[in-house]
Amino acid sequence: MSQESLIDEKSSADDEVGSAESVGAPDLGAGEGWKGWARLGAVVAGLVVLSLVGFVGVVGAVVVLLSLVMLHEAGHLWAAKAVGVDVEEFYVGFGPVIWARRTKNGLKTGLKAFPLGGYVKISGMSKSEVVEDESRSYRGVSKWRQIIVAFGGPFANFAIAGLVLMALFTFTGQHRPSLYVGQTVPGMGARAVGILPGDRIVSVDGKHVTSFDQAHALWQGSTTARIGVVRGKQTHYYTIKETKQSGAWLIGIQAADEHVHVSALSAARLSVTSVGRIISAGVGSLAHVGTGVGNLFASFGSGHHAKVVNSQRVMGPVGIVEIGNSAAKSGVVAVAGLVASYSVFLGVFNLLPILPLDGGRILLSMVEGIASAVRGRRVSVPERWQTAMAVVVVAVLLGLGLVAMAADILHPVANPF
């Protein structure tokens, strides 16, 4: 859930964000409705103007990022509705409300002045909050329901990434390594024995192969491999001495890519495995977040080291948007891959077990549930402790965000596309 929805609504954090009424929300009646529409129109017109003057890629990147955050919050909303928890408000952005409406079921929704994310107010997130129906509040439902609500946001991000990649695979097919040799690596066995670009691998150690992945698996684990390749109309066999690097045995062949069309079912399967790989990569990057933060500050130095670590630092919003702009210029495939990666990372980041992030809420529900079961009575972590942790974490994240933004402007990361 957003930082706004997780910090005690009665705490000082609420003074900054506020509910719709406390920040001057427009009357949702007919008398003031036109003003809200006018303010919304002004925001849309501003984006259109930016697009017309040459910032199409930047505007697109910003819209995509905000959409991912908004859909993350929508995931919490849908999860809450699914398990019977009331949702009172759902806004895009934070700050003063510029446009709002009330749905038939009483949900207030709209757009706030600073569209830098999303905000969902779930009934009973604070233990001191007055609610209409305790049994339908977050604090009034079982711990497993609370966990579902908290996990709804990250799950939405993973699902979005899967749908984007599934559409990409369905309409553009898949690029994968073929059995044809693209090039050989200098100083390694394949080039030394005479394997040439354009050769087609047909066997490894006497076993017929039908894919590069199969061939690669067969030559792993031994110091030599006998490779059969077709060149023209003749088949040639070479015994290659392998080189061990980082625990893997290499023969120095880089496969040429091939493009294949895939069915909708195969696209779905590929999207699931791809999301799994991106999640794994995201977890790995978070495991080295300390190094990334260190490199962030080191990038402000001078000399060769500063230039090297600049590409390995934590990136701020300006850098993220700029990479999105570069991806937009590279084509649909680059954009789709980047959107999926951003969406997955947003989900993974929010699962960190610290308040006010979703992972912190999940951990809190688990701790309270286990403690309640052990003691035979309801146990709750004091709300002041939760708020204190949330305030500290938000302050640290905002501080790092500002430093990263400065680094993005002063020392831009090289275009990966």
VMD Tcl script that draws the C-alpha trace (Angstrom):
set ca {
  {0.00 0.00 0.00}
  {1.07 3.57 -0.41}
  {2.93 5.36 2.31}
  {-0.19 7.39 2.88}
  {-2.46 4.41 3.48}
  {-0.09 2.66 5.88}
  {0.81 5.46 8.28}
  {-1.69 6.15 11.03}
  {-4.39 8.39 9.59}
  {-4.42 10.31 12.90}
  {-0.66 10.76 12.99}
  {1.43 13.65 11.75}
  {1.80 11.87 8.40}
  {-1.90 12.56 7.85}
  {-1.22 16.27 8.18}
  {0.93 16.08 5.05}
  {-1.33 13.87 2.96}
  {-4.70 14.29 4.54}
  {-8.07 12.96 3.67}
  {-10.09 14.38 0.84}
  {-11.91 16.77 3.17}
  {-8.83 18.12 4.97}
  {-7.04 19.20 1.79}
  {-9.91 21.12 0.30}
  {-11.61 18.53 -1.83}
  {-14.20 19.99 -4.15}
  {-17.85 19.48 -3.37}
  {-18.86 16.33 -5.16}
  {-22.25 17.76 -5.95}
  {-23.36 19.31 -9.21}
  {-22.61 22.87 -8.08}
  {-18.83 22.44 -7.96}
  {-18.38 19.54 -10.35}
  {-17.43 21.74 -13.30}
  {-14.45 23.14 -11.37}
  {-13.05 19.68 -10.80}
  {-13.43 18.84 -14.47}
  {-11.75 22.13 -15.39}
  {-8.73 21.37 -13.18}
  {-8.50 17.86 -14.62}
  {-8.65 19.34 -18.12}
  {-5.80 21.69 -17.28}
  {-3.58 18.78 -16.22}
  {-4.38 16.85 -19.41}
  {-3.78 19.96 -21.52}
  {-0.39 20.45 -19.86}
  {0.65 16.91 -20.76}
  {-0.53 17.44 -24.35}
  {1.51 20.65 -24.63}
  {4.62 18.88 -23.33}
  {4.09 16.15 -25.92}
  {3.71 18.68 -28.74}
  {6.95 20.49 -27.87}
  {9.03 17.34 -28.11}
  {8.75 15.64 -24.71}
  {6.65 12.72 -25.92}
  {9.03 10.10 -24.52}
  {9.37 11.88 -21.18}
  {5.61 12.32 -20.82}
  {5.09 8.69 -21.78}
  {7.63 7.48 -19.21}
  {6.03 9.58 -16.47}
  {2.54 8.35 -17.37}
  {3.71 4.73 -17.36}
  {5.38 5.06 -13.95}
  {2.34 6.77 -12.44}
  {0.07 4.15 -13.98}
  {2.10 1.35 -12.41}
  {1.86 2.98 -8.98}
  {-1.85 3.65 -9.46}
  {-2.49 0.04 -10.47}
  {-0.47 -1.08 -7.43}
  {-2.90 0.86 -5.23}
  {-5.82 -0.52 -7.25}
  {-4.51 -3.98 -6.39}
  {-4.97 -3.17 -2.70}
  {-8.46 -1.89 -3.45}
  {-9.47 -5.04 -5.35}
  {-7.95 -7.30 -2.69}
  {-9.78 -5.44 0.07}
  {-13.07 -5.71 -1.78}
  {-12.46 -9.42 -2.38}
  {-12.05 -10.22 1.33}
  {-14.83 -7.95 2.58}
  {-12.87 -4.90 3.76}
  {-14.35 -1.46 3.14}
  {-12.43 1.05 1.02}
  {-13.28 4.72 1.54}
  {-11.07 6.61 -0.95}
  {-8.98 5.96 -4.04}
  {-6.97 8.80 -5.58}
  {-4.23 9.19 -8.13}
  {-1.47 11.34 -6.61}
  {-1.36 13.23 -3.34}
  {-1.92 16.74 -2.03}
  {-4.95 18.96 -2.76}
  {-7.75 17.33 -4.72}
  {-8.23 18.85 -8.18}
  {-10.98 16.55 -9.38}
  {-13.16 14.04 -7.55}
  {-16.35 12.05 -7.78}
  {-18.25 9.57 -5.64}
  {-19.18 6.18 -7.05}
  {-22.54 4.51 -6.51}
  {-21.14 2.38 -3.68}
  {-19.81 5.42 -1.82}
  {-16.14 5.23 -2.86}
  {-14.56 8.67 -3.32}
  {-12.13 8.68 -6.24}
  {-10.30 11.31 -8.23}
  {-7.03 13.09 -9.02}
  {-4.82 15.04 -6.60}
  {-2.47 17.90 -7.42}
  {0.77 15.92 -7.40}
  {0.25 12.78 -9.52}
  {3.34 11.04 -8.17}
  {1.70 7.78 -7.22}
  {-1.57 6.71 -5.76}
  {-3.53 6.69 -2.54}
  {-6.06 4.21 -1.23}
  {-7.73 4.69 2.16}
  {-8.83 1.38 3.60}
  {-11.20 1.45 6.54}
  {-9.58 0.71 9.90}
  {-5.91 0.82 8.96}
  {-5.38 2.79 12.16}
  {-6.43 1.24 15.45}
  {-7.64 4.64 16.69}
  {-9.72 5.38 13.60}
  {-13.51 5.54 13.97}
  {-15.17 3.20 11.47}
  {-18.76 2.55 10.52}
  {-18.55 -1.24 10.58}
  {-15.78 -2.81 12.66}
  {-16.33 -6.24 11.11}
  {-15.56 -4.81 7.64}
  {-12.50 -2.80 8.70}
  {-8.86 -3.82 8.13}
  {-8.19 -4.16 11.85}
  {-11.42 -6.12 12.37}
  {-10.76 -8.95 9.92}
  {-8.54 -11.99 10.37}
  {-4.78 -11.80 9.89}
  {-4.85 -13.84 6.70}
  {-7.31 -11.35 5.21}
  {-5.00 -8.50 6.21}
  {-2.12 -10.27 4.47}
  {-4.20 -10.64 1.29}
  {-5.00 -6.91 1.32}
  {-1.33 -6.01 1.84}
  {-0.14 -8.41 -0.88}
  {-2.75 -7.13 -3.34}
  {-0.52 -4.28 -4.54}
  {2.62 -6.29 -5.31}
  {0.52 -9.04 -6.87}
  {-1.05 -6.47 -9.19}
  {2.44 -5.36 -10.27}
  {3.50 -8.94 -11.02}
  {0.26 -9.58 -12.93}
  {0.68 -6.39 -14.98}
  {4.22 -7.41 -15.93}
  {2.97 -10.85 -16.93}
  {0.21 -9.42 -19.12}
  {2.60 -6.98 -20.81}
  {5.09 -9.74 -21.60}
  {2.37 -12.13 -22.71}
  {1.09 -9.52 -25.18}
  {4.66 -8.91 -26.37}
  {5.35 -12.61 -26.98}
  {1.94 -13.13 -28.64}
  {2.26 -10.29 -31.15}
  {6.01 -10.14 -31.74}
  {7.12 -13.72 -31.07}
  {10.23 -14.75 -29.19}
  {13.90 -14.10 -29.84}
  {16.04 -17.00 -28.64}
  {19.51 -18.41 -29.30}
  {19.58 -20.66 -32.36}
  {21.84 -23.58 -33.24}
  {23.72 -21.38 -35.70}
  {27.04 -19.95 -34.56}
  {26.88 -16.15 -34.43}
  {30.51 -15.61 -33.52}
  {33.33 -17.29 -31.66}
  {35.22 -15.79 -28.73}
  {38.91 -15.02 -29.19}
  {41.20 -17.13 -27.03}
  {38.67 -19.92 -26.46}
  {38.40 -23.43 -27.83}
  {35.82 -23.02 -30.60}
  {37.84 -20.44 -32.49}
  {41.10 -22.33 -31.90}
  {39.81 -25.51 -33.59}
  {38.28 -23.71 -36.56}
  {34.53 -23.41 -35.90}
  {33.17 -20.55 -38.01}
  {30.22 -18.12 -37.82}
  {27.31 -19.61 -39.77}
  {28.09 -23.23 -38.76}
  {25.03 -25.12 -37.46}
  {25.50 -27.26 -34.35}
  {23.96 -30.71 -34.80}
  {25.51 -32.82 -32.04}
  {27.43 -32.69 -28.76}
  {29.44 -35.74 -27.66}
  {27.57 -37.88 -30.19}
  {24.08 -36.79 -29.07}
  {21.79 -35.08 -31.58}
  {20.61 -31.64 -30.40}
  {17.52 -29.65 -31.37}
  {18.10 -26.43 -29.41}
  {21.02 -24.33 -28.26}
  {19.94 -24.71 -24.61}
  {20.17 -28.50 -25.01}
  {23.61 -28.23 -26.59}
  {24.81 -25.85 -23.87}
  {23.63 -28.23 -21.16}
  {25.45 -31.17 -22.75}
  {28.87 -29.55 -22.86}
  {28.67 -28.43 -19.22}
  {30.59 -30.38 -16.60}
  {33.53 -31.67 -18.63}
  {36.88 -30.33 -19.76}
  {36.37 -31.25 -23.44}
  {33.42 -31.55 -25.79}
  {33.11 -33.10 -29.25}
  {30.94 -30.77 -31.34}
  {29.39 -31.70 -34.69}
  {28.57 -28.80 -37.02}
  {27.14 -28.59 -40.54}
  {28.95 -26.24 -42.94}
  {27.50 -26.17 -46.42}
  {26.67 -29.79 -47.20}
  {29.34 -31.34 -45.01}
  {29.39 -32.25 -41.33}
  {32.56 -31.52 -39.38}
  {33.49 -32.75 -35.91}
  {35.76 -30.87 -33.52}
  {37.08 -31.77 -30.11}
  {37.14 -28.55 -28.12}
  {38.97 -27.86 -24.87}
  {36.64 -25.97 -22.54}
  {37.42 -23.00 -20.32}
  {35.96 -22.70 -16.83}
  {34.75 -19.22 -15.83}
  {32.59 -18.36 -12.80}
  {31.73 -22.04 -12.31}
  {30.60 -22.61 -15.91}
  {32.37 -24.49 -18.70}
  {32.62 -22.42 -21.89}
  {33.69 -23.36 -25.41}
  {33.54 -19.83 -26.81}
  {30.46 -20.04 -29.04}
  {27.94 -17.19 -29.11}
  {24.74 -18.33 -30.79}
  {22.95 -16.28 -33.42}
  {19.43 -15.22 -32.44}
  {16.37 -16.60 -34.16}
  {12.84 -15.24 -34.19}
  {9.98 -17.68 -33.69}
  {6.24 -17.19 -33.47}
  {4.56 -18.60 -30.36}
  {1.00 -19.60 -29.49}
  {-1.04 -17.77 -26.86}
  {-0.48 -20.67 -24.44}
  {3.28 -20.60 -25.02}
  {3.25 -16.83 -24.62}
  {1.51 -17.20 -21.26}
  {4.06 -19.79 -20.14}
  {6.97 -17.63 -21.31}
  {5.56 -14.58 -19.52}
  {5.31 -16.47 -16.22}
  {8.90 -17.73 -16.43}
  {10.10 -14.27 -17.49}
  {8.39 -12.59 -14.55}
  {9.98 -15.18 -12.28}
  {13.43 -14.33 -13.64}
  {12.80 -10.60 -13.22}
  {11.62 -11.15 -9.63}
  {14.80 -13.13 -8.93}
  {16.90 -10.33 -10.42}
  {14.99 -7.74 -8.40}
  {15.56 -9.63 -5.16}
  {19.24 -9.92 -6.04}
  {19.53 -6.19 -6.68}
  {17.86 -5.39 -3.35}
  {20.29 -7.76 -1.63}
  {23.08 -5.46 -2.84}
  {21.25 -2.21 -2.12}
  {23.99 -1.19 0.31}
  {26.52 -1.26 -2.51}
  {24.16 0.73 -4.73}
  {23.71 3.40 -2.07}
  {27.47 3.57 -1.51}
  {28.05 3.95 -5.23}
  {25.42 6.71 -5.29}
  {27.49 8.90 -2.98}
  {30.76 7.83 -4.63}
  {29.43 8.98 -8.01}
  {29.75 12.60 -6.85}
  {33.52 12.20 -6.70}
  {35.99 12.70 -9.49}
  {38.22 10.44 -11.51}
  {37.81 7.04 -13.11}
  {36.29 5.32 -10.06}
  {33.40 7.78 -9.91}
  {32.59 7.11 -13.57}
  {32.67 3.35 -13.04}
  {30.38 3.29 -9.98}
  {27.97 5.77 -11.56}
  {26.54 2.98 -13.70}
  {26.11 0.77 -10.62}
  {24.37 3.23 -8.30}
  {20.83 3.67 -7.04}
  {18.88 5.59 -9.67}
  {16.44 8.41 -8.95}
  {13.19 9.41 -10.66}
  {14.92 11.61 -13.23}
  {17.18 8.76 -14.33}
  {14.29 6.30 -14.45}
  {12.24 8.64 -16.63}
  {15.23 9.31 -18.91}
  {15.80 5.58 -19.43}
  {12.10 5.26 -20.24}
  {12.48 8.05 -22.78}
  {15.43 6.21 -24.37}
  {13.43 2.98 -24.47}
  {10.58 4.77 -26.25}
  {13.00 5.73 -29.02}
  {14.19 2.12 -29.34}
  {10.84 0.54 -30.08}
  {7.96 -1.45 -28.63}
  {10.05 -4.40 -27.47}
  {12.35 -2.20 -25.37}
  {9.40 -0.31 -23.88}
  {7.48 -3.47 -23.00}
  {10.52 -5.06 -21.38}
  {11.21 -1.92 -19.36}
  {7.58 -1.57 -18.24}
  {7.57 -5.18 -17.07}
  {10.85 -4.71 -15.22}
  {9.70 -1.51 -13.53}
  {6.41 -3.11 -12.52}
  {8.08 -6.17 -11.03}
  {10.66 -4.10 -9.17}
  {7.91 -1.91 -7.71}
  {6.23 -5.05 -6.39}
  {9.46 -6.54 -5.04}
  {10.49 -3.27 -3.38}
  {7.14 -2.96 -1.64}
  {7.57 -6.43 -0.17}
  {10.56 -5.33 1.90}
  {9.61 -6.21 5.51}
  {9.64 -2.62 6.82}
  {6.82 -0.20 7.52}
  {5.20 1.59 5.79}
  {5.81 -0.82 2.88}
  {3.49 -3.74 2.16}
  {6.06 -6.26 3.36}
  {6.08 -4.49 6.71}
  {2.31 -4.83 6.94}
  {2.51 -8.52 6.07}
  {5.23 -9.12 8.67}
  {3.25 -7.16 11.27}
  {0.12 -9.24 10.68}
  {2.14 -12.46 10.93}
  {3.86 -11.38 14.17}
  {0.59 -10.27 15.76}
  {-1.15 -13.45 14.63}
  {1.55 -15.78 15.99}
  {1.84 -13.82 19.26}
  {-1.95 -13.87 19.71}
  {-2.05 -17.64 19.14}
  {0.78 -18.26 21.63}
  {-0.64 -16.02 24.36}
  {-4.26 -16.99 23.83}
  {-5.40 -13.36 23.53}
  {-5.24 -10.61 20.95}
  {-1.77 -9.03 20.76}
  {-1.09 -5.79 18.85}
  {2.14 -3.94 18.20}
  {1.74 -0.42 19.68}
  {0.70 2.03 17.02}
  {3.27 4.62 18.09}
  {6.02 2.10 17.29}
  {4.56 1.51 13.84}
  {4.30 5.22 13.14}
  {7.84 5.90 14.37}
  {9.28 3.24 12.05}
  {7.22 4.48 9.12}
  {8.33 8.09 9.61}
  {12.01 7.10 9.80}
  {11.80 4.88 6.71}
  {9.95 7.54 4.69}
  {12.51 10.17 5.71}
  {15.41 7.94 4.65}
  {13.76 7.08 1.32}
  {12.98 10.72 0.58}
  {16.54 11.71 1.43}
  {18.02 9.04 -0.83}
  {15.55 10.00 -3.54}
  {16.74 13.61 -3.48}
  {20.40 12.58 -3.58}
  {19.69 10.16 -6.44}
  {17.81 12.88 -8.31}
  {20.80 15.19 -8.00}
  {23.07 12.40 -9.29}
  {20.69 11.79 -12.21}
  {20.97 15.44 -13.21}
  {24.69 16.00 -12.56}
  {25.96 12.55 -13.58}
  {23.43 10.89 -15.93}
  {23.69 7.13 -16.36}
  {24.67 6.00 -19.86}
  {21.81 5.08 -22.19}
  {21.41 1.26 -21.99}
  {19.58 1.20 -25.32}
}
mol new
graphics top color blue
foreach p $ca { graphics top sphere $p radius 0.5 }
foreach p [lrange $ca 0 end-1] q [lrange $ca 1 end] { graphics top cylinder $p $q radius 0.2 }
display resetview
